[in-house]
């Protein structure tokens, strides 16, 4: 008796129940090891950082990057500060919008568990941002300050 691939497949498929197979959920945390950036001089240093320092450096990069401006990042990376500052919104509303933008941008990183708070101060078109984030790896809160021109 000969079986064609079509007959054999159909017989097995009828008995197969897709619901019986459960997919395992895999959570992948982005690698954290990277070169330390000297923001004052705009250069990479020979030092390698990891963990909390790497996450805080990423947060500084996110806050200082205008969303959609650099091809090296995906279109959602960074903060849409240009639109907020150029919209001539009342300062309180602009600060609230900037706080939400920064929180959303930081929460895209797998290593950030949550953004606890984002303090924003806007003076002469320059926003100073001071977020407090909770890290996934150890549950600690970390804080840094960055500027968005």
HELIX and SHEET records of a PDB file:
HELIX    1   1 UNK A    5  UNK A   15  1                                  11    
HELIX    2   2 UNK A   18  UNK A   20  5                                   3    
HELIX    3   3 UNK A   51  UNK A   64  1                                  14    
HELIX    4   4 UNK A   81  UNK A   86  1                                   6    
HELIX    5   5 UNK A   91  UNK A  106  1                                  16    
SHEET    1   A 2 UNK A  34  UNK A  38  0                                        
SHEET    2   A 2 UNK A  43  UNK A  49 -1                                        
SHEET    1   B 3 UNK A 112  UNK A 123  0                                        
SHEET    2   B 3 UNK A 126  UNK A 135 -1                                        
SHEET    3   B 3 UNK A 141  UNK A 143 -1                                        
SHEET    1   C 3 UNK A 112  UNK A 123  0                                        
SHEET    2   C 3 UNK A 126  UNK A 135 -1                                        
SHEET    3   C 3 UNK A 146  UNK A 148 -1                                        
END                                                                             
